[in-house]
Amino acid sequence: MIIKKMHEAGVRSDHAYNAAFVSIGLSFTSWMLSLKTEKAGLDRADRWGIFVGEWAPTFFGLGLALAHYEQKESSMFSRS
């Protein structure tokens, strides 16, 4: 149901895959910025990096679900 609603809203698997790769870069960037700018040290930087890094698998999962939905939808229309 959620995947169908996302598809109807215009979200495609490519969008989710791109978001996953961007979140990997953001994870490294947030870790580096936190390490350099905050006085909390390595522990805080690690937490930021891990927090943002956990987004990537979610986006990859959504990308796979959307790709499956797109494939299923295109096969339904090609049979007619």
Secondary structure, 3 states (H helix, E strand, C coil): CHHHHHHHCCCCHHHHHHHHHHHHHHHHHHHHHHHHHCCCCHHHHHHHHHHHHCHHHHHHHHHHHHHHHHHHHHHHHHCC
